[in-house]
Structures are given as C-alpha cells and as structure tokens.
Amino acid sequence: MKNNTPFFSIIVPIYNVEDYLADCLDSIQKQSFKDFEIICVEDESTDNSKNILYLYADRSDLEIRIYENTHNVGLSASRNNGIFKARGRYLVFVDSDDKIDISMLDTLYNILKIDDMDIIYFNKENLGNDDFSIKLDLSKYSKVYAGNELFCIFEKDNITNITAYTAVYNKDYVLNNNILFYEGIVHEDYLYYVKAILGAKKVRVIDDVLYYYRRRKDSIMSEITEARRQSIFVVMMEIARIWSAYATNKELDEAFYSYLKKRYRVYEYYNSVLPKEKSLHVGRAVDEFFYDIIQCKENLEYKIIPLTYSEQELIKNAARVWIYGAGMVASVALDYLDNNKIKVAGLLVTNLDRDKEVVKGIKVFKYNKQDILPTDVVIIAMREHLIPEIDEVLKKDGITKKIILRAR
C-alpha cells in the first residue's frame, strides 16, 4: 500500500539524458530510507529518455510518478511542476544526469525527525575522475541558523556554488512563501538560493557529501551563449530587487553587495567572450547600470561628507526630512542619517517603480511638489551627474530648504 504522504518527494526533471537516466534512478532506488516518492517530469526529450523512464518505472518496486510537459519548458518550469505535484513533507531536487548517495535520505531523516527545519544544506562532489573539485568545507557550520544570518556568514566566508539540489526543503515553507524557480532562464539556482534562504527561520548545514554532480561537455551550462548572458542579467535584476526589500542592516547589505558583485563578474566575463553587438540593453546599457551599483557601493559606503552646522540646524528645525533618490547613494545616505539619529519621512523619486516601493524600511513616493510642506527639508542623494537636474526641478517648484548630500 502506497503512502499518500511520504516523508520525501524527490523531483527529477528529465530532458535528453538517455546515457545517464538509469544511473540516476538507480541511485535513488538504492536509498536505505524508503519512505519517499519519485516525481519525474519529462520535458519533451528528443532522445530515448522517455522510453527509458517508462521501462524503468514498470520494472521498479518504487513509487515513480511520471508527468509529461506538453512542450519543452526548461528546468525551472519542470521543477516547479514537480513542486506542485509533490505529496511529501520535504522536497529534494535531483538532476537526471547526476546521482545521490545511498545514505542521503536516511541522513536527512535522522535530523528532521528530531527537529523540523525549513532547509538543510549538504555537500556535493564530482562524479568520475575530475581534477576540478566542487566540494565545500562546511564542517564549521554546526548550529541552527536563521536564513538571513547564514546568508551573511556564507558570503563573508566566500561559500559559493550553493545549488538547489544540495539541499532539502520543507514543502510547506516553500509553498507558503511562493519560493519557486524563475522560469525561462538558466542560472536559476543563483536566484533560487537567495529566495529560499532569506525567509527561512531554521536552517542546518551538514558537511556530508550526499550529491554527486556530473560535468557534461554537451550540457547547457558547458557553453557560453547569449541565453546565458541574458539569464545572468535577469538574475542580477531580481537580486537587486530583493536586496532593496531585505537589506535592513549593514550585514545583509554587505552580503547582498558581495553576492551581486560575483554575479556581475560572471556577466562581465560573458561580455568579454560574446560579440558586443549582441549585448542586452534594457533602458540603458546593462554593464553601465551594474557598474553604477558596484562602483557606488565601493566608493560611497561610509564616506558621506558630514553635514555642515547650518545643514544640521536646517534639519533640526524641519517638520519632515525627505531624501530625493532611491538608489545605492540614497541607501548609503539612509545609513548615515540613521547613525546621526535623523528620521526620514520617505524617499522621493521621479518615476515610481513597483518593485522598489520600500528601501531599508523607508517607503518610496513619487515626487509631487504639493506634498512638500514649506517647513520640510529635501536631501538630494543620488549619483553626481543627476544632481543638477533634480536641484533645478526643486528650485522651479519653489522648494528652497534642500541639502545636497555628497560623498568623497
């Protein structure tokens, strides 16, 4: 009799892996812990993968649930389909050209039966005789962490290459917080890691190698393509958006900056390899946009030129203090003003972006001169070349109580 609520759901997206699929499923079938289901999502393979899958399922004693996508949708969408079909309490992702250790589920169960976790991260290693090791040193992370705390620690210790398949996830945590994969891109794990870890209340890390990764010369990640460049751009934009919502203290701010900078360096590398004429442009040049983010943080953090005595007096006598700007300069300015016990009523912008309605807990408003009282003070905090234009706007609107917060 099959268990309607197995302890684990193992989600296996399948696409053109005829040479590796049986090996992958064998590693799952040999698990010493047996209370699990296998969810295979077949993504319109053009090789013999589908036939191999059905043959394997017919001969197996395990519960293998097969779902076929109506058209090729990619890894992210296939994983999401598996999440929605899963009946287990915990989710494990396995790529269909990889293998898992025979003790994986038993090791994870022995932790989870004692203390329920949102996420447990574990180690991985290469399959075969590959000189390039991807094993991380996770031995010192022995306690239970809040997710945002661990995110900061991992970035500080330069723990990289955390992937979706080197973790087990509480299904309720995933569904209740809409932690799904961004569809239509590669490099999806960069983004999923950030989305998953930040909201988690209880996270464990174990050093056990429970996953074996196969480096394939013919895989989508072995070739530098325009799709990869555009995908890393999407990842960077999403991380920047999440940064503005989550970075509420210096440690998180530093961690987001570090993580985003690493992704930007990948983008820079792709630009150095791919033809320039194919560079993706969204509004303005991508490389210029992210250069601004990275350089602004490096050049401005904690280097705000202090307010003069007259500026301090102006603020002291103000009914409300506003910051004009909502970018990285404004973010640094918020830290500076907070350290000086200056309360900010809100951030003003020329065009309101729906994805950036709050920065470090301060609400963002579309600028309207009618909202500014004669007793209010407006602090301009933005990149240097934009200041004259905003200064002129405020002058034309008759707003005279303004301060330009500059940085060295």
C-alpha positions as CSV (number, residue, x, y, z in Angstrom):
1,M,0.0,0.0,0.0
2,K,1.4,3.3,-1.1
3,N,1.8,6.2,1.4
4,N,-0.3,9.2,0.4
5,T,2.1,11.4,2.4
6,P,5.6,10.2,2.0
7,F,8.4,11.8,4.1
8,F,10.3,12.9,1.0
9,S,9.4,13.9,-2.6
10,I,12.3,13.5,-5.0
11,I,11.8,15.7,-8.0
12,V,13.7,14.7,-11.2
13,P,13.3,16.9,-14.3
14,I,14.2,14.9,-17.4
15,Y,15.4,16.1,-20.8
16,N,17.8,14.3,-23.2
17,V,19.7,12.2,-20.7
18,E,19.4,8.8,-22.2
19,D,23.0,7.9,-21.3
20,Y,22.6,8.8,-17.6
21,L,19.0,8.4,-16.6
22,A,19.1,4.8,-15.4
23,D,22.2,5.5,-13.4
24,C,20.4,8.4,-11.7
25,L,17.3,6.4,-10.9
26,D,19.4,3.5,-9.6
27,S,21.0,5.8,-7.1
28,I,17.5,6.8,-5.9
29,Q,16.1,3.3,-5.8
30,K,19.0,2.1,-3.7
31,Q,18.3,4.5,-0.8
32,S,18.4,2.9,2.6
33,F,15.5,5.0,3.7
34,K,12.3,4.0,1.8
35,D,9.6,6.5,2.7
36,F,9.7,8.6,-0.4
37,E,8.1,9.1,-3.8
38,I,9.9,9.9,-7.1
39,I,8.3,12.6,-9.3
40,C,9.7,12.5,-12.8
41,V,8.9,15.5,-15.0
42,E,9.6,14.6,-18.7
43,D,10.3,17.8,-20.6
44,E,9.7,16.6,-24.2
45,S,13.0,14.9,-24.7
46,T,14.1,14.3,-28.3
47,D,16.3,11.3,-27.5
48,N,15.3,7.9,-25.9
49,S,14.9,9.3,-22.3
50,K,11.1,8.9,-22.2
51,N,11.2,5.2,-23.2
52,I,13.9,4.5,-20.7
53,L,11.9,6.3,-18.0
54,Y,8.7,4.3,-18.6
55,L,10.6,1.0,-18.8
56,Y,12.4,1.7,-15.6
57,A,9.1,2.7,-13.8
58,D,7.4,-0.6,-15.0
59,R,10.2,-2.7,-13.5
60,S,10.7,-0.8,-10.3
61,D,9.1,-1.5,-6.9
62,L,9.2,2.2,-6.0
63,E,6.5,4.7,-6.5
64,I,7.6,6.7,-9.6
65,R,5.0,9.2,-10.7
66,I,5.6,10.5,-14.2
67,Y,4.3,13.8,-15.6
68,E,4.9,14.8,-19.2
69,N,5.1,18.5,-20.2
70,T,3.1,19.3,-23.3
71,H,6.1,21.2,-24.7
72,N,9.7,21.8,-23.7
73,V,9.5,24.3,-20.9
74,G,13.0,24.1,-19.3
75,L,14.5,23.0,-16.0
76,S,12.9,25.7,-13.8
77,A,9.3,25.1,-15.0
78,S,9.8,21.4,-14.7
79,R,11.0,21.7,-11.1
80,N,8.0,24.0,-10.4
81,N,5.6,21.4,-11.9
82,G,7.2,18.8,-9.6
83,I,6.8,21.0,-6.5
84,F,3.1,21.4,-7.2
85,K,2.6,17.6,-7.7
86,A,4.6,16.6,-4.6
87,R,2.8,14.9,-1.7
88,G,5.9,14.6,0.6
89,R,6.7,16.7,3.6
90,Y,10.2,17.6,2.3
91,L,11.4,18.3,-1.2
92,V,14.7,17.1,-2.8
93,F,15.8,18.1,-6.3
94,V,17.9,15.7,-8.4
95,D,19.1,16.5,-11.9
96,S,18.6,13.4,-14.1
97,D,22.3,13.2,-15.2
98,D,23.5,13.2,-11.6
99,K,23.5,10.7,-8.7
100,I,22.8,10.8,-4.9
101,D,24.5,9.0,-2.1
102,I,22.8,5.8,-0.9
103,S,22.6,7.4,2.6
104,M,21.1,10.7,1.6
105,L,17.5,10.3,2.7
106,D,18.5,8.4,5.8
107,T,21.0,11.1,6.9
108,L,18.4,13.9,6.3
109,Y,15.6,11.9,8.1
110,N,17.7,11.4,11.2
111,I,18.0,15.2,11.6
112,L,14.4,16.1,10.6
113,K,12.7,13.5,12.8
114,I,14.3,15.3,15.8
115,D,14.0,18.9,14.7
116,D,11.9,20.3,11.9
117,M,13.9,22.5,9.5
118,D,13.0,24.8,6.7
119,I,16.2,23.9,4.9
120,I,19.2,21.6,5.3
121,Y,22.2,22.2,3.1
122,F,24.7,19.4,2.4
123,N,27.8,18.8,0.3
124,K,28.4,17.6,-3.2
125,E,31.3,16.2,-5.2
126,N,32.1,15.5,-8.8
127,L,31.3,12.2,-10.5
128,G,34.3,10.4,-12.1
129,N,38.0,11.3,-12.2
130,D,37.6,15.1,-12.5
131,D,40.5,17.2,-11.2
132,F,38.2,20.1,-10.5
133,S,36.6,19.6,-7.0
134,I,33.4,21.3,-6.1
135,K,33.3,20.0,-2.5
136,L,33.0,22.8,0.0
137,D,34.3,22.9,3.6
138,L,31.0,23.1,5.6
139,S,32.3,21.4,8.7
140,K,32.3,24.5,10.9
141,Y,28.6,25.4,10.4
142,S,27.2,23.2,13.1
143,K,24.4,25.2,14.7
144,V,20.8,26.0,13.7
145,Y,20.8,29.4,11.8
146,A,18.2,31.9,10.7
147,G,18.4,32.0,6.9
148,N,19.4,35.7,6.7
149,E,22.1,35.1,9.3
150,L,23.5,32.1,7.3
151,F,23.4,34.1,4.0
152,C,25.6,36.8,5.6
153,I,28.0,34.2,7.0
154,F,28.3,32.3,3.7
155,E,29.1,35.4,1.9
156,K,31.6,36.6,4.4
157,D,33.3,33.1,4.3
158,N,33.1,33.1,0.4
159,I,31.0,29.9,0.4
160,T,29.8,29.8,-3.2
161,N,28.2,27.3,-5.5
162,I,25.2,26.6,-3.2
163,T,22.7,25.0,-5.6
164,A,19.0,23.9,-5.4
165,Y,20.0,20.2,-5.4
166,T,22.4,20.4,-2.4
167,A,19.5,21.0,0.0
168,V,16.3,19.5,1.3
169,Y,13.4,21.9,1.7
170,N,10.3,21.9,3.9
171,K,7.4,21.8,1.3
172,D,5.1,23.9,3.5
173,Y,7.8,26.6,3.8
174,V,8.3,26.6,0.0
175,L,4.6,26.8,-0.9
176,N,3.6,29.2,1.8
177,N,6.3,31.7,0.7
178,N,6.0,31.1,-3.0
179,I,9.6,30.0,-3.3
180,L,9.5,28.9,-6.9
181,F,12.1,28.8,-9.7
182,Y,12.3,31.7,-12.2
183,E,11.1,30.2,-15.4
184,G,12.7,30.7,-18.9
185,I,16.3,31.2,-17.7
186,V,19.4,29.3,-17.0
187,H,21.5,30.2,-13.9
188,E,18.2,29.7,-12.0
189,D,19.9,28.3,-8.9
190,Y,21.7,31.6,-8.2
191,L,18.3,33.2,-7.7
192,Y,16.6,30.3,-6.0
193,Y,19.3,30.1,-3.3
194,V,18.7,33.7,-2.4
195,K,14.9,33.4,-2.4
196,A,14.9,30.2,-0.3
197,I,17.5,31.1,2.3
198,L,16.4,34.7,3.2
199,G,13.0,33.9,4.7
200,A,13.9,30.6,6.4
201,K,13.6,30.6,10.2
202,K,15.6,27.3,10.8
203,V,18.4,26.2,8.6
204,R,21.0,23.5,9.2
205,V,24.3,22.8,7.4
206,I,26.0,19.4,7.3
207,D,29.3,18.5,5.7
208,D,28.2,15.1,4.4
209,V,28.7,14.6,0.7
210,L,25.2,13.4,-0.4
211,Y,25.1,14.5,-4.0
212,Y,27.3,13.7,-7.0
213,Y,27.4,16.1,-9.9
214,R,28.2,15.2,-13.4
215,R,30.1,17.7,-15.6
216,R,28.9,17.1,-19.2
217,K,30.6,18.6,-22.2
218,D,27.2,18.7,-24.0
219,S,25.2,20.3,-21.2
220,I,23.5,23.7,-21.5
221,M,26.0,25.1,-18.9
222,S,29.1,24.0,-20.7
223,E,28.8,26.6,-23.5
224,I,28.7,30.4,-23.2
225,T,25.7,31.6,-25.1
226,E,23.6,34.7,-25.4
227,A,20.9,32.9,-23.4
228,R,23.3,32.6,-20.5
229,R,24.2,36.3,-20.7
230,Q,20.6,37.3,-20.7
231,S,19.8,34.9,-17.9
232,I,22.5,36.3,-15.6
233,F,21.1,39.8,-16.3
234,V,17.7,38.7,-15.1
235,V,19.3,37.1,-12.1
236,M,21.1,40.3,-11.2
237,M,18.0,42.4,-11.6
238,E,16.0,40.1,-9.4
239,I,18.7,40.0,-6.7
240,A,18.9,43.8,-6.8
241,R,15.1,44.0,-6.3
242,I,15.3,41.5,-3.4
243,W,18.2,43.5,-1.9
244,S,16.1,46.6,-1.7
245,A,13.4,44.7,0.2
246,Y,15.5,42.6,2.5
247,A,18.7,44.6,3.3
248,T,17.7,46.2,6.6
249,N,21.1,46.2,8.3
250,K,24.8,46.6,7.5
251,E,25.5,42.8,7.5
252,L,22.7,42.0,5.0
253,D,23.7,45.0,2.9
254,E,27.3,43.7,2.7
255,A,26.1,40.2,1.9
256,F,23.8,41.3,-0.9
257,Y,26.5,43.5,-2.4
258,S,29.0,40.6,-2.3
259,Y,26.6,38.2,-3.9
260,L,25.5,40.6,-6.6
261,K,29.1,41.6,-7.4
262,K,30.0,37.9,-8.0
263,R,27.1,37.6,-10.5
264,Y,28.1,40.8,-12.2
265,R,31.7,39.5,-12.7
266,V,30.1,36.5,-14.5
267,Y,28.2,38.9,-16.7
268,E,31.4,40.8,-17.4
269,Y,33.1,37.6,-18.4
270,Y,30.3,36.7,-20.8
271,N,30.6,40.1,-22.3
272,S,34.3,39.5,-22.9
273,V,33.6,36.3,-24.8
274,L,30.4,37.0,-26.7
275,P,30.1,39.5,-29.6
276,K,29.5,43.1,-28.3
277,E,26.7,43.8,-30.8
278,K,24.5,41.1,-29.1
279,S,24.7,42.8,-25.7
280,L,21.4,43.0,-24.0
281,H,20.0,46.6,-23.4
282,V,17.2,47.3,-21.1
283,G,16.5,51.1,-20.9
284,R,20.3,51.8,-20.7
285,A,23.4,49.6,-21.1
286,V,23.4,46.7,-18.6
287,D,27.1,46.9,-18.0
288,E,26.8,50.7,-17.2
289,F,23.8,50.0,-14.9
290,F,25.5,47.4,-12.8
291,Y,28.8,49.2,-12.9
292,D,26.9,52.1,-11.2
293,I,25.7,49.7,-8.5
294,I,29.0,48.1,-7.8
295,Q,31.1,51.3,-8.0
296,C,28.6,53.3,-6.0
297,K,28.8,50.8,-3.2
298,E,32.6,50.6,-3.3
299,N,33.2,54.3,-3.5
300,L,30.5,55.7,-1.3
301,E,29.9,53.4,1.7
302,Y,30.6,55.2,4.9
303,K,32.3,58.1,3.0
304,I,29.4,60.6,3.1
305,I,30.7,64.1,3.6
306,P,29.4,65.2,7.0
307,L,26.6,67.7,7.2
308,T,27.7,71.3,8.0
309,Y,26.5,73.0,11.1
310,S,24.0,75.1,9.1
311,E,22.6,72.0,7.4
312,Q,22.2,70.2,10.8
313,E,20.3,73.2,12.1
314,L,18.1,73.2,9.0
315,I,17.2,69.6,9.6
316,K,16.8,70.2,13.3
317,N,14.1,72.8,12.7
318,A,12.4,70.8,9.9
319,A,8.9,69.4,10.2
320,R,9.9,66.4,8.0
321,V,13.0,65.3,6.2
322,W,12.8,63.7,2.8
323,I,15.5,62.0,0.6
324,Y,15.3,62.6,-3.1
325,G,16.6,59.3,-4.6
326,A,16.1,55.6,-4.0
327,G,19.3,54.1,-5.4
328,M,22.5,53.0,-3.8
329,V,23.5,56.5,-2.9
330,A,20.2,57.0,-1.1
331,S,20.7,53.7,0.6
332,V,24.1,54.8,1.9
333,A,22.6,58.2,2.9
334,L,19.9,56.4,5.0
335,D,22.7,54.6,6.9
336,Y,24.4,57.9,7.5
337,L,21.3,59.8,8.7
338,D,20.2,56.8,10.9
339,N,23.6,56.9,12.6
340,N,23.1,60.6,13.3
341,K,19.6,59.9,14.6
342,I,17.9,61.8,11.8
343,K,14.4,60.4,11.0
344,V,13.5,60.2,7.3
345,A,9.8,60.6,6.3
346,G,10.3,58.9,2.9
347,L,12.2,58.6,-0.3
348,L,11.2,60.7,-3.3
349,V,11.6,59.5,-7.0
350,T,10.6,61.0,-10.3
351,N,9.1,57.7,-11.5
352,L,7.8,55.1,-9.1
353,D,9.0,51.6,-9.7
354,R,6.6,49.0,-8.4
355,D,9.4,46.6,-7.5
356,K,11.1,49.3,-5.3
357,E,8.4,50.6,-3.0
358,V,10.5,50.3,0.1
359,V,14.2,50.8,0.7
360,K,15.6,49.7,4.1
361,G,12.2,50.0,5.7
362,I,11.6,53.5,4.3
363,K,8.7,54.0,1.9
364,V,9.3,55.3,-1.6
365,F,6.9,58.0,-3.0
366,K,6.5,59.6,-6.5
367,Y,7.7,63.2,-6.1
368,N,4.9,65.8,-6.1
369,K,5.6,69.3,-5.1
370,Q,2.2,69.7,-3.3
371,D,3.3,67.0,-0.8
372,I,6.3,69.0,0.4
373,L,5.5,71.4,3.2
374,P,7.3,74.8,3.5
375,T,8.8,73.5,6.7
376,D,10.1,70.3,5.2
377,V,13.7,69.7,4.1
378,V,14.6,67.7,1.0
379,I,18.0,65.9,0.9
380,I,19.2,65.1,-2.6
381,A,21.1,61.8,-2.5
382,M,22.0,60.4,-5.9
383,R,24.8,60.0,-8.4
384,E,26.7,63.2,-9.0
385,H,25.7,63.8,-12.7
386,L,22.0,63.6,-11.8
387,I,22.1,66.1,-9.0
388,P,21.9,69.3,-11.2
389,E,18.7,68.2,-12.9
390,I,16.9,67.4,-9.6
391,D,18.2,70.5,-8.0
392,E,16.8,72.6,-10.8
393,V,13.4,70.8,-10.5
394,L,13.2,71.6,-6.8
395,K,14.2,75.2,-7.5
396,K,11.5,75.7,-10.1
397,D,9.0,74.2,-7.7
398,G,9.9,76.8,-5.1
399,I,11.5,74.3,-2.6
400,T,14.3,76.2,-1.1
401,K,15.0,74.1,2.0
402,K,17.2,71.5,0.4
403,I,20.5,69.8,1.1
404,I,22.8,68.0,-1.4
405,L,24.4,65.1,0.5
406,R,27.7,64.5,-1.2
407,A,30.2,61.7,-0.9
408,R,34.0,61.8,-1.1
